[in-house]
């Protein structure tokens, strides 16, 4: 249990956030406990239930994405992590610190060293150059100019803006501004990075490029990232795990694949219905057992496999070695001793994404054999299985 706790970077414990007059909040809380709807609570008290008993944990070093429609509570929630919003009930812990209990000086230090935030509207200083924007956090901490600028240049290079250190912010495109914002957040070397719909204002191509950049940066630095979005494909592309919010509540938490294979209710099903499933599901999730296999070194087994396949209307037989390694593919009609099978056939790994094997699947006459990293035949993926995945 202690080891598990040490692996938790963010811990949200029964957080409720009520906006409204202080004298009405107690009644709103009572009505919430009684199961009264948000709409009725607002009607009776004038209070808005932004968050309702939210609990989840984020592991150290993972990208955790919170997704929901406007008004679902996701932006209020992320602001609880740096005390831009304070929970009415419950607590938020970041790296063991209970954020809502931090005093002013502790909070300032916490924001400078432990946590950084990247905003949707960039939040840059237009009167400062790229270099001075990125170095700002270190400047506030009193880091000497030479040291902070050297550090800032490293992160400017990391986000692909080398050579633009002295450029004014007004001269940058939206994508470039967001790169500056990301570099500034990372320059402080925070334990946790908060990102509140940082790419939503960008053009689709720029947005896709920024997602690629973020994944590469995460691979290099291993930061814990809490990412907010309303885009399901963005969530599935970035997330190690994600949570869907609705009306201030967490509806489901899990991996992208878990959402596709086990949505908990009709709302989640509807939310993910138009997602790019081929970009999330792996070959191993849709493969089926090879209908007929035969030991390539056993002549009797070869002939029997061919006969069985013809009787069952199965066009291909997969040939394996003594350790179940894939050795070839042969048509059922030609499956007999001494036949020349197609050795080293097209094959795919079980960990590959569906989208990455589609061109090969179209060109290959037989269901694609799926192998492990050491060449063992695990199953096959047919064209019909791929088509069903795309529905």
C-alpha positions as CSV (number, residue, x, y, z in Angstrom):
1,X,0.0,0.0,0.0
2,X,2.8,2.4,0.8
3,X,4.5,1.8,-2.5
4,X,1.2,2.4,-4.3
5,X,0.8,5.7,-2.5
6,X,4.3,6.8,-3.4
7,X,3.4,6.3,-7.1
8,X,0.5,8.8,-6.9
9,X,1.2,12.3,-8.0
10,X,-2.3,13.8,-7.8
11,X,-5.0,12.6,-5.5
12,X,-8.5,14.1,-5.7
13,X,-10.6,13.2,-2.6
14,X,-14.4,13.7,-2.7
15,X,-14.1,17.2,-4.1
16,X,-17.3,19.3,-4.4
17,X,-17.2,22.9,-5.6
18,X,-20.3,25.2,-5.2
19,X,-20.4,28.7,-6.6
20,X,-22.9,31.0,-4.9
21,X,-23.6,33.2,-1.9
22,X,-22.0,31.8,1.3
23,X,-25.3,31.9,3.2
24,X,-26.9,29.6,0.6
25,X,-24.1,27.1,0.2
26,X,-25.0,25.0,3.2
27,X,-28.5,24.5,1.8
28,X,-27.1,23.6,-1.6
29,X,-24.8,21.1,0.0
30,X,-27.7,19.5,1.9
31,X,-29.8,19.3,-1.3
32,X,-26.9,17.7,-3.1
33,X,-26.6,15.0,-0.4
34,X,-30.3,14.3,-0.8
35,X,-29.8,13.6,-4.5
36,X,-31.5,16.8,-5.8
37,X,-30.5,17.7,-9.3
38,X,-28.2,20.6,-10.2
39,X,-31.0,22.4,-11.9
40,X,-33.3,22.2,-8.9
41,X,-30.5,23.2,-6.5
42,X,-29.9,26.3,-8.6
43,X,-33.6,27.1,-8.7
44,X,-33.9,26.8,-4.9
45,X,-30.6,28.4,-3.8
46,X,-29.1,30.3,-6.8
47,X,-25.9,28.1,-6.3
48,X,-24.1,26.4,-9.2
49,X,-22.8,22.9,-8.5
50,X,-19.6,22.9,-10.5
51,X,-18.1,19.7,-9.0
52,X,-20.0,17.0,-7.2
53,X,-18.0,14.5,-5.1
54,X,-15.2,14.0,-7.5
55,X,-12.5,11.4,-6.7
56,X,-9.6,10.0,-8.8
57,X,-5.9,9.5,-8.7
58,X,-3.1,10.2,-11.2
59,X,0.0,8.2,-11.2
60,X,3.4,9.8,-11.3
61,X,4.7,10.2,-14.9
62,X,1.4,9.5,-16.7
63,X,-0.7,11.7,-19.0
64,X,-4.1,11.8,-17.5
65,X,-6.8,13.5,-19.6
66,X,-10.1,14.9,-18.4
67,X,-12.7,15.3,-21.1
68,X,-16.2,16.7,-21.1
69,X,-18.5,19.2,-22.8
70,X,-18.7,22.8,-21.8
71,X,-20.1,23.1,-18.3
72,X,-19.1,19.6,-17.2
73,X,-16.7,21.0,-14.6
74,X,-13.4,20.1,-16.1
75,X,-11.8,23.6,-16.1
76,X,-13.0,24.2,-12.5
77,X,-11.4,20.9,-11.5
78,X,-8.0,21.7,-13.0
79,X,-8.0,25.0,-11.2
80,X,-8.3,23.3,-7.9
81,X,-4.8,21.8,-8.4
82,X,-3.1,25.2,-8.1
83,X,-5.8,26.9,-5.9
84,X,-7.1,29.2,-8.6
85,X,-10.3,27.5,-7.3
86,X,-10.8,26.1,-3.7
87,X,-13.0,23.1,-3.1
88,X,-16.1,23.7,-1.0
89,X,-15.6,20.1,0.3
90,X,-12.9,17.5,-0.1
91,X,-9.2,17.9,-0.8
92,X,-6.8,17.9,-3.7
93,X,-3.3,16.6,-3.0
94,X,-0.3,17.3,-5.4
95,X,2.9,15.3,-4.6
96,X,1.7,14.9,-1.0
97,X,0.7,18.5,-0.4
98,X,-2.9,19.3,0.4
99,X,-3.3,22.3,-2.0
100,X,-6.4,23.9,-0.5
101,X,-4.6,24.1,2.9
102,X,-1.5,25.9,1.6
103,X,-0.9,29.4,3.1
104,X,0.0,32.3,0.9
105,X,3.8,31.9,1.1
106,X,3.5,28.1,0.7
107,X,1.2,28.5,-2.3
108,X,3.6,30.9,-4.0
109,X,6.5,28.4,-3.6
110,X,4.2,25.5,-4.7
111,X,3.3,27.3,-7.9
112,X,6.9,28.2,-8.6
113,X,8.4,24.8,-8.2
114,X,5.9,22.0,-8.0
115,X,3.3,22.8,-10.6
116,X,3.0,24.8,-13.8
117,X,0.0,25.6,-16.1
118,X,-0.4,26.0,-19.8
119,X,-3.5,28.1,-20.7
120,X,-5.8,27.9,-23.8
121,X,-5.2,31.6,-24.5
122,X,-1.4,31.3,-24.2
123,X,-1.1,33.8,-21.3
124,X,2.2,35.3,-22.7
125,X,3.7,38.7,-22.0
126,X,3.4,40.6,-25.3
127,X,6.0,43.2,-24.2
128,X,8.6,40.4,-23.7
129,X,10.6,38.4,-26.2
130,X,10.3,34.6,-26.5
131,X,13.5,34.2,-24.4
132,X,12.2,36.5,-21.6
133,X,8.8,34.9,-21.6
134,X,10.3,31.4,-21.2
135,X,12.7,32.6,-18.5
136,X,10.1,34.5,-16.6
137,X,9.4,31.9,-13.9
138,X,13.1,31.6,-13.1
139,X,13.4,35.3,-13.0
140,X,10.7,35.5,-10.4
141,X,12.6,32.9,-8.4
142,X,15.7,35.1,-8.4
143,X,17.8,32.9,-10.7
144,X,20.8,34.8,-12.1
145,X,20.2,36.1,-15.7
146,X,22.9,34.1,-17.4
147,X,21.7,30.8,-15.7
148,X,18.0,31.4,-16.4
149,X,18.6,32.4,-20.0
150,X,20.8,29.3,-20.6
151,X,18.1,27.1,-19.1
152,X,15.4,28.9,-21.2
153,X,17.3,28.4,-24.4
154,X,17.3,24.6,-23.7
155,X,13.5,24.5,-23.5
156,X,13.1,26.8,-26.5
157,X,15.1,24.3,-28.4
158,X,13.1,21.4,-27.0
159,X,9.8,22.9,-28.4
160,X,11.4,23.6,-31.8
161,X,11.8,27.4,-31.6
162,X,15.6,27.7,-31.8
163,X,16.6,30.9,-33.5
164,X,13.5,32.8,-32.4
165,X,14.7,33.7,-28.9
166,X,14.6,37.4,-29.6
167,X,11.4,37.4,-31.6
168,X,8.5,39.5,-30.2
169,X,5.4,37.5,-29.2
170,X,3.2,39.5,-31.6
171,X,5.2,38.2,-34.5
172,X,4.4,34.5,-33.7
173,X,1.7,32.3,-35.0
174,X,-0.8,30.6,-32.7
175,X,1.2,27.3,-32.7
176,X,4.4,29.1,-32.0
177,X,2.8,31.0,-29.1
178,X,1.6,27.7,-27.6
179,X,5.1,26.3,-27.9
180,X,6.4,29.4,-26.0
181,X,3.8,28.7,-23.3
182,X,4.8,25.1,-23.1
183,X,8.5,26.0,-22.9
184,X,7.8,28.5,-20.1
185,X,5.8,26.0,-18.1
186,X,8.6,23.4,-18.4
187,X,11.5,25.8,-17.7
188,X,10.6,25.8,-14.0
189,X,11.1,22.0,-14.0
190,X,7.8,21.4,-12.3
191,X,6.7,18.0,-11.0
192,X,3.2,18.4,-12.5
193,X,2.1,20.1,-15.7
194,X,-1.5,21.3,-16.0
195,X,-2.8,21.9,-19.5
196,X,-6.3,23.5,-19.9
197,X,-7.4,22.9,-23.5
198,X,-4.0,24.3,-24.7
199,X,-4.5,23.3,-28.4
200,X,-8.2,24.0,-28.9
201,X,-7.7,27.3,-30.6
202,X,-5.2,25.9,-33.1
203,X,-5.8,24.9,-36.7
204,X,-6.2,21.1,-37.2
205,X,-2.7,20.5,-38.7
206,X,-1.0,22.7,-36.1
207,X,-3.0,21.0,-33.4
208,X,-1.8,17.5,-34.6
209,X,1.8,18.7,-34.6
210,X,1.5,20.1,-31.1
211,X,0.1,16.8,-29.9
212,X,3.1,15.0,-31.5
213,X,5.5,17.5,-29.8
214,X,3.8,17.0,-26.4
215,X,4.2,13.2,-26.6
216,X,7.8,13.5,-27.6
217,X,8.5,15.9,-24.7
218,X,6.7,13.6,-22.3
219,X,8.8,10.7,-23.5
220,X,12.0,12.7,-22.9
221,X,11.0,14.3,-19.5
222,X,8.5,12.0,-18.0
223,X,6.4,14.7,-16.4
224,X,3.1,14.1,-14.8
225,X,0.5,15.8,-17.1
226,X,-3.1,16.6,-16.3
227,X,-4.7,17.6,-19.7
228,X,-8.1,19.1,-20.2
229,X,-9.9,18.8,-23.6
230,X,-13.4,18.4,-25.2
231,X,-12.0,16.5,-28.2
232,X,-12.3,12.8,-27.8
233,X,-9.7,12.0,-30.5
234,X,-7.2,14.2,-28.8
235,X,-8.0,12.6,-25.5
236,X,-7.5,9.1,-26.9
237,X,-4.4,10.1,-28.7
238,X,-2.6,11.6,-25.7
239,X,-4.0,9.7,-22.6
240,X,-2.4,6.9,-20.7
241,X,-5.7,7.1,-18.8
242,X,-8.7,9.5,-19.0
243,X,-11.8,10.5,-17.2
244,X,-15.1,11.6,-18.7
245,X,-17.1,14.3,-16.8
246,X,-20.7,15.2,-16.9
247,X,-22.6,17.7,-14.8
248,X,-19.7,18.0,-12.4
249,X,-19.3,14.3,-11.9
250,X,-16.8,11.7,-13.0
251,X,-18.6,9.2,-15.1
252,X,-15.8,6.8,-16.0
253,X,-12.1,6.5,-15.6
254,X,-9.9,4.1,-17.7
255,X,-7.6,3.6,-20.6
256,X,-8.6,4.6,-24.1
257,X,-9.0,0.9,-25.1
258,X,-11.1,0.3,-22.0
259,X,-13.5,3.1,-23.0
260,X,-14.0,1.6,-26.4
261,X,-14.4,-2.0,-25.2
262,X,-16.4,-1.2,-22.0
263,X,-18.3,2.1,-21.9
264,X,-20.2,2.2,-18.6
265,X,-23.4,3.8,-19.9
266,X,-25.2,5.3,-23.0
267,X,-23.7,8.7,-22.4
268,X,-20.2,7.4,-22.7
269,X,-21.1,5.3,-25.7
270,X,-22.6,8.4,-27.4
271,X,-19.5,10.5,-26.4
272,X,-17.0,8.2,-28.0
273,X,-19.2,7.1,-30.9
274,X,-17.4,9.2,-33.5
275,X,-13.9,8.6,-32.2
276,X,-11.2,7.2,-34.5
277,X,-11.2,3.7,-33.2
278,X,-8.5,2.5,-35.5
279,X,-6.0,5.0,-33.9
280,X,-6.7,3.5,-30.4
281,X,-7.3,-0.2,-30.7
282,X,-4.4,-2.6,-31.2
283,X,-4.1,-5.6,-33.4
284,X,-4.1,-7.9,-30.3
285,X,-7.5,-6.6,-29.3
286,X,-9.3,-7.8,-32.4
287,X,-7.3,-10.8,-33.5
288,X,-8.8,-14.2,-33.7
289,X,-7.2,-17.7,-33.5
290,X,-5.7,-19.0,-36.7
291,X,-8.4,-21.4,-38.0
292,X,-5.9,-24.1,-39.1
293,X,-2.2,-24.5,-38.4
294,X,0.3,-27.2,-39.3
295,X,3.8,-28.1,-38.3
296,X,5.9,-27.3,-41.3
297,X,8.2,-30.3,-40.5
298,X,5.4,-32.9,-40.3
299,X,4.3,-34.1,-43.7
300,X,1.3,-36.0,-42.5
301,X,0.1,-33.0,-40.5
302,X,0.5,-30.8,-43.6
303,X,-1.7,-33.0,-45.7
304,X,-4.3,-33.4,-43.0
305,X,-4.4,-29.7,-42.4
306,X,-5.0,-29.1,-46.1
307,X,-7.8,-31.6,-46.2
308,X,-9.5,-30.2,-43.1
309,X,-9.2,-26.7,-44.5
310,X,-10.8,-27.6,-47.8
311,X,-13.6,-29.4,-46.1
312,X,-14.3,-26.4,-43.9
313,X,-14.0,-23.9,-46.7
314,X,-10.9,-22.3,-45.2
315,X,-8.6,-21.0,-47.9
316,X,-5.3,-20.7,-46.0
317,X,-3.2,-22.8,-43.6
318,X,-0.5,-21.2,-41.4
319,X,2.7,-23.1,-41.0
320,X,4.5,-23.1,-37.7
321,X,7.8,-24.4,-36.4
322,X,8.4,-26.6,-33.4
323,X,8.2,-23.6,-31.0
324,X,5.0,-22.3,-32.6
325,X,6.9,-19.6,-34.6
326,X,5.4,-18.5,-37.8
327,X,7.2,-20.1,-40.8
328,X,4.9,-19.5,-43.7
329,X,1.4,-19.4,-45.2
330,X,0.1,-21.7,-47.9
331,X,-3.2,-22.2,-49.7
332,X,-5.3,-25.1,-48.5
333,X,-5.2,-26.7,-52.0
334,X,-1.4,-26.7,-52.0
335,X,-0.9,-27.8,-48.4
336,X,1.0,-31.1,-48.9
337,X,4.4,-32.5,-48.4
338,X,7.1,-30.7,-50.3
339,X,5.0,-27.7,-51.2
340,X,6.7,-24.4,-51.4
341,X,4.9,-22.2,-48.9
342,X,5.1,-18.4,-48.8
343,X,7.8,-18.1,-46.2
344,X,8.4,-15.0,-44.3
345,X,4.9,-13.8,-45.0
346,X,3.5,-10.4,-44.2
347,X,2.8,-10.3,-40.5
348,X,2.0,-7.8,-37.8
349,X,2.8,-7.4,-34.1
350,X,0.0,-7.6,-31.6
351,X,0.9,-4.2,-30.2
352,X,0.5,-2.3,-33.5
353,X,-2.4,0.1,-33.9
354,X,-5.1,-0.9,-36.4
355,X,-4.6,2.3,-38.4
356,X,-1.0,1.3,-39.1
357,X,-1.7,-2.1,-40.6
358,X,-4.6,-1.1,-42.9
359,X,-2.5,-0.7,-46.1
360,X,-0.9,-4.1,-45.6
361,X,-4.2,-5.7,-44.8
362,X,-5.6,-4.4,-48.1
363,X,-2.7,-5.8,-50.2
364,X,-2.5,-9.2,-48.5
365,X,-4.7,-12.1,-49.8
366,X,-4.8,-14.0,-46.5
367,X,-5.8,-12.8,-43.0
368,X,-2.7,-11.2,-41.5
369,X,-0.9,-13.4,-39.1
370,X,-0.2,-11.7,-35.7
371,X,3.1,-12.5,-34.0
372,X,4.8,-11.8,-30.7
373,X,8.1,-10.1,-30.5
374,X,9.9,-13.4,-30.7
375,X,7.9,-14.6,-33.8
376,X,5.3,-16.9,-32.2
377,X,2.0,-17.0,-34.0
378,X,-0.7,-15.5,-31.8
379,X,-3.6,-15.3,-34.2
380,X,-4.8,-13.6,-37.3
381,X,-6.6,-10.4,-38.3
382,X,-9.1,-10.7,-41.2
383,X,-10.4,-7.9,-43.4
384,X,-13.9,-8.4,-42.0
385,X,-12.6,-7.9,-38.4
386,X,-10.9,-4.7,-39.5
387,X,-14.1,-3.5,-41.2
388,X,-16.1,-4.2,-38.0
389,X,-13.6,-2.2,-36.0
390,X,-14.1,0.8,-38.2
391,X,-17.9,0.8,-37.7
